[in-house]
């Protein structure tokens, strides 16, 4: 099943030559707060940003995680992922910088785009 994902920060990274840019700067706390205002329910937790997504059932949760793969691979930046039946928890942190960078905000934006375009899977039961 193909997903249509609207353009997001990934296209910016592609235009600038990818995300293997040395010395990605940590964001200051006020910068993080400002950027998270545009991302519903994302919160700072330690040196990461985190959100719990809730789907109709387990197959839909797994579809969401699978749909994150192309964007994460393109950006060469991957979230830490937990799946608990129909709940998926994403944590983004730039480990090389030991904190939150624009790469993490871009990842959260990409995850929001994927979640917003995820088809519902009624054929699997619960939905």
CORLIN-V77801 format. One record per residue. N is the residue number from 1. SS is DSSP state (H for helix, E for strand, C for the rest). NEAR is the number of other C-alpha atoms within 10 Angstrom. D_FIRST is the distance of its C-alpha to the first C-alpha in whole Angstrom. Layout:
N SS NEAR D_FIRST
N SS NEAR D_FIRST
This chain:
1 C 5 0
2 C 7 4
3 C 10 7
4 C 12 10
5 C 17 13
6 C 11 16
7 C 10 19
8 C 16 21
9 H 17 23
10 H 20 21
11 H 14 22
12 H 14 26
13 H 17 26
14 H 12 25
15 H 8 27
16 C 10 30
17 C 9 29
18 C 14 27
19 C 16 28
20 C 11 30
21 C 9 33
22 C 7 36
23 C 8 38
24 C 15 35
25 C 13 37
26 E 16 37
27 C 16 37
28 C 12 40
29 H 11 39
30 H 9 40
31 H 12 37
32 H 19 35
33 H 14 36
34 H 11 35
35 H 14 32
36 H 18 31
37 C 11 32
38 C 10 29
39 C 14 26
40 C 11 26
41 C 11 28
42 C 18 28
43 E 17 31
44 E 16 33
45 E 12 34
46 C 10 36
47 C 16 35
48 E 20 31
49 E 23 29
50 E 22 27
51 E 19 25
52 E 16 24
53 E 17 21
54 E 16 20
55 C 20 17
56 C 17 17
57 C 18 17
58 H 19 17
59 H 18 13
60 H 22 12
61 H 22 15
62 H 16 13
63 H 17 10
64 H 20 12
65 H 19 14
66 H 10 11
67 H 19 10
68 H 19 14
69 H 14 14
70 H 10 14
71 H 21 16
72 H 17 19
73 H 10 19
74 H 15 20
75 H 22 22
76 C 12 23
77 C 19 24
78 C 20 22
79 C 21 23
80 E 11 24
81 E 13 22
82 E 13 23
83 E 15 21
84 E 10 23
85 C 15 21
86 C 15 19
87 E 18 21
88 E 19 20
89 E 16 23
90 E 22 23
91 E 22 26
92 E 26 26
93 C 25 30
94 E 20 31
95 H 12 32
96 H 9 34
97 H 13 36
98 C 11 36
99 E 18 35
100 C 24 33
101 E 23 32
102 H 18 30
103 H 23 28
104 H 23 27
105 H 21 27
106 H 22 24
107 H 26 22
108 H 24 23
109 H 19 22
110 H 22 19
111 H 23 18
112 H 18 19
113 H 17 16
114 H 20 13
115 H 20 15
116 H 12 15
117 C 14 12
118 C 19 10
119 C 15 9
120 C 14 11
121 C 14 11
122 H 12 14
123 H 7 13
124 H 12 14
125 C 10 18
126 C 10 19
127 C 11 18
